[in-house]
Amino acid sequence: MSSSDNSSEKVLEVKGITKSYKKRTVLNNINFDIYAGEIFGFLGPNGAGKTTLIRIICGMTTPTAGEVFICGNSVQKQFKKAVVNLGAMIENCQAYSYMSGYQNLVYFASLNGNVDHMQIDEIVDAVGMTARIHDKFRTYSYGMRQRIALAQALLNKPKLLVLDEPTNGLDATGVIELRKTLKIMAAKEKMAIMVSSHILTEMELLCDSFAIVDSGTVLELRSKKEQTSSIDKQIAISVNYPNYACKVVHEAFNLFPEIAGNSILIPFNKELYKNVVKELQSKNIAVFGGRVESKSLEDIYLDILKNNRK
């Protein structure tokens, strides 16, 4: 995905990534870019290839074809130069259960060699673990372990932060706090953040841009600003009998409108709207008005997947 500001630093380049296991293709020619300060969502159902791509970006899996660049360095050919700019949270948090959260972070910081205690304290505060950081890791809930994993990923102040399903195990408050933390880091540190998830409502609140992937193929790349196009709008028509109105519209126009409260939803098209209103009124259905609505990311996602699977 390209940034709206072309002068921004390109932090991640994914070029033609394909991954096959024997006769099964898990990823098929994946291409996108992420820029400094951008939060990018990689969205798809379970089994779509999200985690496989993240493992390739992190150098944990070798692609069948293609190449990944972090700050201009190839993960496949210049691994050490590339991953020095990478922080990642993948799968379960790896830590020593008999040590405290803080002791774990001090240990992992020592592996980087250039992280001081003040920096660790700032990261602990950022992930919301200050009150429990000196407790033993084994006493933490799953959500707390997720926070420690995020703290580990931030220790080297990465230019690229990659998160695989980061909200798993977090309660509602934890999800909100994580979202705020990531937005601050992207804006303040100009960190590029890639988040893989299937929780669309949260991704809509968090991400600046996103890719929708299914069966290993990117079906759509777009920024949130592009959600203002007519294909991402619909018209909500307020009526007195929405169920009957849906039946009338289906029979007359071969559409499948959805019901939202006392309204039915049809595609954004002014001429279609006029004709639908006439048809409804001819069947003695009262029409109280219509309004244009932007589709949610969830609506867009479902539309794209449905069209791809026809």
QUITA-V462235 format. One record per pair of residues at least 6 apart in sequence whose ideal C-beta (glycine too) atoms are under 7 Angstrom apart, sorted by the first residue. I is the first residue (numbers start at 1). J is the second residue. If there is no record, write none. Layout:
# QUITA-V462235
i = (I	I)
j = (J	J)
This chain:
# QUITA-V462235
i = (1	1	1	1	1	1	1	1	2	3	3	4	4	8	8	8	9	9	10	10	11	11	11	11	11	11	11	11	12	12	12	12	12	12	13	13	14	14	14	14	15	15	15	16	16	16	16	17	17	17	17	17	17	17	18	18	18	18	18	18	18	18	19	19	19	19	19	19	20	20	25	26	26	26	27	27	27	27	28	28	30	30	32	32	32	34	34	34	35	36	36	37	37	37	38	38	38	38	39	39	39	39	39	39	39	40	40	40	40	40	41	41	41	41	41	42	42	42	42	42	42	42	43	43	43	43	43	43	43	43	43	44	44	44	44	44	45	45	46	48	48	48	48	49	49	50	50	51	51	52	54	54	54	54	55	56	56	57	57	57	58	58	58	58	59	59	59	67	67	68	68	70	70	70	70	71	71	73	73	74	75	85	85	85	86	86	86	87	87	87	87	87	88	88	89	89	89	89	89	89	90	91	93	93	93	93	95	95	95	96	96	97	97	98	98	99	100	100	100	100	100	101	101	101	101	101	101	101	102	102	104	104	105	105	105	105	106	108	108	109	109	109	112	112	115	115	123	123	123	124	124	124	126	127	127	127	127	128	128	129	129	129	129	132	140	142	143	143	143	143	146	146	146	146	150	153	158	159	159	160	161	161	162	163	163	164	165	165	166	166	167	167	167	167	167	170	175	179	179	182	182	185	185	186	195	195	195	197	200	200	200	201	203	203	204	204	207	208	208	209	209	209	210	211	211	211	212	212	212	212	213	214	214	219	219	220	227	228	230	232	232	232	233	233	233	233	233	234	234	234	234	234	234	235	235	235	235	235	236	236	236	236	236	236	237	237	237	237	237	237	237	238	238	238	238	239	239	239	239	239	239	239	239	239	240	240	241	242	242	242	242	243	244	245	245	245	246	246	246	248	248	248	248	249	249	249	249	249	250	252	253	255	257	257	257	258	266	266	266	268	273	277	280	281)
j = (32	33	34	40	209	211	221	223	33	35	38	223	225	35	36	37	35	36	33	35	34	35	36	70	71	159	160	192	33	34	70	160	192	194	33	69	30	31	32	68	31	66	67	29	31	65	66	27	30	53	56	63	66	68	25	27	28	29	63	64	65	66	26	27	52	56	63	64	26	64	216	49	52	216	49	52	53	216	216	217	53	218	211	218	221	40	192	194	192	190	192	186	187	190	186	192	208	209	182	186	193	195	206	207	208	193	194	207	209	210	195	197	203	207	210	50	53	194	195	196	211	213	197	198	200	203	210	211	212	213	301	50	198	212	213	214	198	214	198	213	214	215	216	213	216	196	213	164	196	61	90	162	164	196	61	63	68	68	75	162	86	88	90	162	75	79	83	74	76	75	76	82	85	86	160	85	159	81	82	82	82	158	159	160	158	160	162	153	154	156	158	161	153	162	149	150	153	163	164	166	164	164	145	146	148	149	104	137	148	104	137	137	138	136	138	137	133	134	135	136	137	129	132	133	135	137	140	148	133	134	137	148	120	151	152	155	120	152	155	115	120	155	155	156	155	156	151	154	155	130	133	151	181	147	150	151	181	147	177	144	147	148	151	144	148	169	169	170	171	174	166	168	169	170	166	161	191	191	192	192	191	193	194	195	196	196	196	197	178	195	175	178	197	199	202	178	202	205	206	193	206	191	193	193	203	206	207	203	297	298	301	298	210	297	296	297	224	223	224	222	223	224	222	218	220	221	219	220	301	304	219	305	308	304	308	304	294	294	268	294	295	300	268	292	293	294	295	265	266	267	268	293	295	266	268	273	290	292	260	263	265	290	291	293	263	264	266	276	277	287	290	262	263	288	289	245	262	263	264	280	285	286	287	288	285	286	285	259	262	263	264	259	285	264	280	285	257	259	264	279	280	283	285	255	257	264	266	276	256	279	276	266	264	265	266	265	272	273	276	292	290	287	287	287)
